[in-house]
Structures are given as structure tokens and as C-alpha cells.
Amino acid sequence: MVSNSDIRLLTKVAVLYYENHLSHQEIARRLGVSRQTIGRLLQRSGEAGIVRIEIDSPLFHVSELELKLEQAFDLLEVVVVSPPINSQDAIKRAIGQAAAEFLQRRVRNGDILGVASSTTIDQCAVRLKPAHLPNLTVVSLNGSGPRSPSPTHSESIAHQVGKALGGETVLLPAPTFVDRADIKQSLLSDSNIAEILQLAYRANIAVVGIGPISEQGSPFQQGFVDRELLATLKRENCVGEICGHAYDLNGDICSPELSARAIGIELSSLRTKELSVAVAGGLHKLDAIWGALHGRYVNVLITDEETAQGLLKRKNQRESSDKFP
């Protein structure tokens, strides 16, 4: 029960704080109490219904969706964008902008930032604002194939990111895929390539794209996976690909053959990163993103609203079916 004298004091504190914008210290000095007391009184003013905080923003529902996804998949952060039109290009541009803003908020001088090849990461790279982080190191997480068009070329993406953020760029001078596993092993025995890969493993922040196992995926588009291998990957229940490694809905690696030809970091290393950031969207990638989340390869997801809703809907359906078999 709140007495009239309590209401008077709670109201006065609320008016001084919310209407007159005085600090806790200023109110405490004015009323002759401690700062801790002011904090408790403000909390009580909310509990008593004297203060009601209303968030009036067109992005309120998006923020709620982000929080729900963070809780559902135990992620450090989720950023959800609402592109103006529902096209792949618009989704990539919107996610790229959000990823650029995320990196400029989270990357610090002294970090090692690993970036993979991805058309969406390219959209991030070109939208980064100039910064001065001279002790930042930007390193490629995977190779760049000669058949890759420039927007997905990991070397050009890493160079663009390093240039924008004012750090040092270290490139991986190797293709994305090679024809045979023995060629990969030969390349990895090169001291220069091995040293750069070790730096990639040491990166505390990794930014990766997520590709579907389909004709829309980069390995197929770039000619590293033919129709026969694509059919095999589908038979093996592969749904997604990160840095050349294919995995299933549970996040388990499902094509050792493809991994044996991919030059880049192993997916398991992404679980050790301080920030492992996936930038990917579009309903055609829903299974691929789901598998990446269940494999715990990423702890930050930047995606579009429709895909975010699809992930949350599937999660809720799976939990409901577990409760009521």
C-alpha cells in the first residue's frame, strides 16, 4: 500500500528525473538523500504505476523480434533489418548496411578481424565509414578462386575492410577450392599460407556469409561444385555452407569430400571466437541459417525480418512438437 506521503515523494522524484532531466546525483543533493535512494524511488514509481514508459518507434516490433531470436537461439546479438522491397539485392544491401554499423560499433583497436568471401559481406565492406584503427588486423578466412567474380573475392573484401577501418590487411594467397585433397595439403604445407591461416584462427572476430546448398549457392555459381556433386550433397542432407564446408540441419559437417578441397578455416574454430558474425538473409537460406545456428558456428546473426520470423516460427513449432509428440 502506497501512502499519500510516499506518492508525493515518488511523484516529485519522477518529475525531477523524467521531466526536468536532473541526474540521480542532482536529485539526491536537492532532496538530501543518497543516489541509491533515488534509484530505488524511481523503481518504486514505476511499480506504483506513477511512471509508465511507452516506446513509440516504427522499429519496436523489430527490436522485439531481435530479442526473441537472441533468447531462442542463445545468441549474443541479433540485428534484424526491414528492406524496402523483398528482393535478394535489397536484402543484401540492407544487411550489409547493418553489418557495417555493427562492426563500427564493436570492432576495437588491437582486434584481429577475419572476413570470409560473400556478396553480402561485400555490401558491408563498401558501406563502412572511414575509421582509424592502426592496430587492427584484417585477415581473409578463406581463399579466393580465380573464377570468383570480384564482389565475392575474399581478397578484395578484406582489402576494402582494412582500408576503411585504417588497419593492416593480411590476404590469403590461395584459391577457395582446389581440385583434389592432395593439392590442398600441398598448399597448406607452404609456410606463408600456413602462417596466414594461423592468424585467421587467432582472429577474435569473424564475419562470415552463409550459403545454401543449391544452384543459388556460391560454390555452384562459381563452378566449384557441379550438378553431380550438388546432387550428392543434397542426398547427404547438406543444407548450408560456410567457408567451403557443408553441413546439415543439425550443423554437422556432412561432406568431408568438399571440406577436403576447401582452403580456409575449419568451422569448429568459429565456436571459439569472441564474436562470430553471420550476415545472411532470404527465405532460400532458411535451412542454411538454421543449421549454422544449431551447429553453434555463430553467436551473432544479422538478417532480414522475413527470415527472422521464419526462424522463430520453426523454433516454436519444434518446441511445441517436443512437448506434444
C-alpha positions in Angstrom: 0.0 0.0 0.0 1.5 3.4 -1.0 0.7 6.2 1.3 -0.1 9.8 0.2 3.3 10.9 1.5 5.0 8.2 -0.5 3.1 9.2 -3.6 4.1 12.8 -3.1 7.8 11.9 -2.9 7.7 9.3 -5.7 6.0 11.9 -7.9 8.5 14.6 -7.1 11.4 12.3 -7.9 9.8 11.2 -11.1 9.1 14.7 -12.3 12.7 15.9 -11.5 14.2 12.9 -13.3 11.9 12.4 -16.3 10.6 15.9 -16.9 13.4 18.2 -15.7 16.1 15.7 -16.7 18.1 16.0 -13.5 20.7 13.3 -12.7 20.4 10.9 -9.8 23.2 12.9 -8.0 21.4 16.3 -8.5 18.1 15.0 -7.2 19.8 13.4 -4.2 21.5 16.6 -3.4 18.3 18.5 -3.8 16.3 16.2 -1.5 19.0 15.4 0.9 19.2 11.6 0.3 21.6 9.2 -1.3 21.9 8.4 -5.0 21.0 4.8 -4.2 17.8 6.0 -2.6 16.8 8.0 -5.7 17.3 4.8 -7.8 15.0 2.9 -5.5 12.4 5.6 -5.5 12.4 5.7 -9.3 12.0 1.9 -9.4 9.1 2.2 -7.0 7.5 5.0 -9.0 7.3 2.5 -11.9 6.0 -0.3 -9.7 3.3 2.0 -8.3 2.1 3.0 -11.8 3.1 6.6 -11.4 5.5 6.4 -14.3 4.6 4.5 -17.5 7.3 4.3 -20.2 6.0 3.9 -23.7 8.3 3.2 -26.6 7.0 4.8 -29.8 9.1 3.7 -32.7 8.3 2.1 -36.1 11.1 -0.4 -35.3 9.6 -1.6 -32.0 8.4 -4.9 -33.4 11.8 -5.5 -35.0 13.6 -5.0 -31.7 11.2 -7.4 -30.1 11.9 -9.9 -32.8 15.7 -9.5 -32.2 15.3 -10.2 -28.5 13.1 -13.3 -29.1 15.7 -14.7 -31.5 18.6 -14.0 -29.1 16.7 -15.9 -26.4 15.5 -18.7 -28.7 19.0 -19.5 -30.1 21.2 -18.3 -27.2 22.9 -15.6 -29.3 24.9 -12.6 -28.1 23.1 -10.3 -30.5 20.7 -10.3 -33.4 20.2 -7.5 -35.8 17.0 -7.6 -38.0 16.6 -5.3 -41.0 13.5 -4.4 -43.0 14.5 -3.9 -46.6 12.3 -1.5 -48.6 11.5 -4.2 -51.2 11.6 -8.0 -50.9 14.4 -8.8 -53.4 17.7 -10.5 -52.9 19.6 -7.4 -53.8 17.6 -5.2 -51.4 18.1 -7.7 -48.6 21.8 -7.9 -49.2 22.1 -4.1 -49.2 20.1 -3.7 -46.0 22.0 -6.5 -44.2 25.3 -5.1 -45.5 24.5 -1.6 -44.1 23.5 -3.1 -40.7 26.7 -5.2 -40.7 28.8 -2.2 -41.3 27.1 -0.3 -38.5 27.7 -3.4 -36.2 31.4 -3.6 -37.0 31.9 0.1 -36.4 30.2 -0.3 -33.1 32.0 -3.4 -32.0 35.5 -3.5 -33.6 38.3 -2.1 -31.4 41.9 -1.2 -32.0 44.0 -4.3 -31.5 41.4 -6.7 -32.7 42.0 -9.4 -35.3 39.1 -9.3 -37.7 38.6 -12.2 -40.0 36.4 -11.8 -43.1 35.1 -14.5 -45.5 34.1 -14.2 -49.1 30.4 -13.3 -49.6 28.3 -11.0 -51.7 26.6 -9.8 -48.5 29.9 -9.1 -46.8 30.9 -7.1 -49.9 27.9 -5.0 -49.3 29.1 -4.4 -45.8 32.6 -3.6 -46.9 31.6 -0.8 -49.3 29.4 0.8 -46.6 32.0 1.1 -43.9 32.7 4.6 -42.8 36.4 5.6 -42.6 38.0 4.9 -39.2 41.5 5.0 -37.8 42.4 1.7 -36.1 46.1 1.3 -36.8 46.5 -1.7 -34.6 43.6 -3.6 -36.2 44.4 -6.6 -38.4 42.0 -7.7 -41.1 42.7 -11.2 -42.4 41.0 -13.4 -45.0 39.3 -16.5 -43.5 39.2 -18.4 -46.8 40.8 -18.3 -50.2 39.8 -16.6 -53.4 39.2 -18.6 -56.6 40.2 -17.3 -60.0 36.7 -17.9 -61.2 35.2 -15.8 -58.4 33.6 -12.5 -59.6 35.0 -9.5 -57.7 32.1 -8.9 -55.3 32.7 -12.3 -53.6 36.5 -12.2 -53.9 37.8 -12.6 -50.3 41.0 -10.7 -51.0 39.2 -7.6 -52.4 36.7 -7.7 -49.5 39.4 -8.0 -46.8 41.4 -5.2 -48.6 38.3 -2.9 -48.6 37.5 -3.6 -44.9 41.1 -3.0 -43.9 41.3 0.2 -45.9 38.0 1.6 -44.5 38.9 0.8 -40.9 42.5 2.0 -41.2 44.1 -1.2 -40.2 46.6 -3.7 -41.6 45.3 -6.2 -44.2 46.6 -9.8 -44.5 45.4 -11.7 -47.5 45.3 -15.5 -48.1 47.1 -16.2 -51.4 45.2 -19.4 -52.2 42.0 -20.4 -54.1 38.7 -21.0 -52.4 38.6 -24.7 -53.6 41.2 -26.9 -55.3 40.5 -29.9 -57.5 41.9 -32.6 -55.1 42.6 -33.0 -51.4 46.3 -33.7 -52.0 46.6 -30.2 -53.7 45.1 -28.6 -50.6 47.6 -30.4 -48.3 50.5 -29.3 -50.5 49.3 -25.7 -50.3 48.8 -25.9 -46.6 52.4 -27.0 -46.2 53.6 -23.7 -47.6 54.9 -21.7 -44.7 53.4 -18.4 -45.9 49.9 -19.8 -46.3 50.1 -21.8 -43.0 51.2 -18.6 -41.2 48.2 -16.6 -42.6 45.8 -19.4 -41.7 47.1 -19.4 -38.2 46.4 -15.7 -38.0 42.9 -16.4 -39.2 42.4 -18.9 -36.4 43.6 -16.3 -33.9 41.0 -13.8 -35.1 38.8 -12.8 -32.2 36.1 -11.5 -34.5 34.9 -13.4 -37.6 32.4 -12.3 -40.2 31.0 -15.0 -42.5 28.4 -15.4 -45.1 26.0 -18.4 -45.1 25.2 -20.1 -48.4 22.5 -22.6 -49.4 23.3 -26.0 -50.9 21.5 -25.2 -54.1 22.1 -23.7 -57.6 21.9 -20.3 -55.8 24.9 -21.1 -53.7 28.3 -19.6 -54.4 30.2 -22.9 -54.9 27.8 -23.9 -57.7 27.6 -20.4 -59.1 31.4 -20.1 -59.3 31.8 -23.6 -60.8 33.5 -25.3 -57.8 30.5 -27.7 -57.4 29.0 -29.3 -60.4 25.5 -30.7 -60.7 26.6 -34.2 -59.9 28.3 -33.1 -56.6 25.4 -30.9 -55.8 23.0 -33.8 -56.1 25.3 -35.8 -53.8 25.4 -33.1 -51.2 21.6 -33.0 -51.2 21.4 -36.8 -50.8 23.7 -36.4 -47.8 21.2 -33.9 -46.3 23.6 -30.9 -46.6 21.7 -27.6 -46.3 24.3 -24.9 -45.9 27.9 -23.9 -46.5 30.3 -21.6 -44.7 33.9 -21.1 -45.9 33.5 -24.1 -48.2 32.4 -26.5 -45.5 28.9 -28.1 -46.0 26.7 -29.1 -43.0 23.2 -30.4 -42.3 20.3 -29.1 -40.3 21.9 -30.1 -37.1 25.1 -28.2 -38.0 27.1 -31.4 -38.5 29.7 -31.5 -41.3 28.2 -33.7 -44.0 30.6 -33.7 -46.9 34.2 -34.4 -46.0 34.9 -34.5 -49.7 34.0 -30.8 -50.1 35.8 -29.8 -46.9 39.0 -31.6 -48.1 39.1 -29.3 -51.1 38.2 -26.1 -49.3 41.0 -23.7 -48.3 40.2 -21.7 -45.2 39.5 -22.1 -41.5 37.6 -25.1 -40.1 34.1 -24.4 -39.0 34.8 -25.6 -35.4 37.1 -22.7 -34.9 34.2 -20.3 -35.3 32.8 -21.5 -32.0 35.9 -20.2 -30.2 35.6 -16.6 -31.4 34.6 -13.7 -29.2 32.2 -12.6 -32.0 31.3 -14.9 -34.8 29.0 -12.9 -37.0 26.8 -14.3 -39.7 25.5 -11.9 -42.3 22.8 -13.7 -44.4 19.2 -13.4 -45.3 16.4 -14.5 -47.6 14.0 -17.4 -47.1 16.0 -19.5 -49.6 18.7 -19.6 -46.9 16.4 -20.5 -44.0 17.7 -24.1 -43.7 21.3 -23.0 -44.1 21.0 -20.4 -41.3 19.1 -22.8 -39.1 21.9 -25.4 -39.5 24.6 -22.8 -38.7 22.7 -21.7 -35.5 22.3 -25.3 -34.4 26.0 -26.0 -35.1 26.8 -23.1 -32.8 29.1 -21.7 -35.5 27.9 -18.1 -35.0 26.9 -16.1 -31.9 25.7 -13.0 -33.8 23.2 -13.0 -36.6 22.4 -10.1 -39.0 19.4 -11.0 -41.2 16.2 -9.7 -42.6 12.8 -9.6 -41.0 11.1 -12.3 -43.1 13.9 -14.8 -42.5 14.0 -13.9 -38.7 10.3 -14.6 -38.5 10.7 -17.9 -40.3 13.5 -19.0 -37.9 11.4 -18.1 -34.9 8.3 -19.8 -36.3 10.2 -23.0 -36.9 11.8 -22.9 -33.5 8.3 -22.5 -31.8 6.9 -25.3 -33.9 9.8 -27.7 -33.0 9.4 -26.9 -29.3 5.6 -27.4 -29.5 6.1 -30.8 -31.2 8.6 -31.8 -28.5 6.1 -31.0 -25.8 3.2 -32.8 -27.5 4.6 -35.8 -29.5 
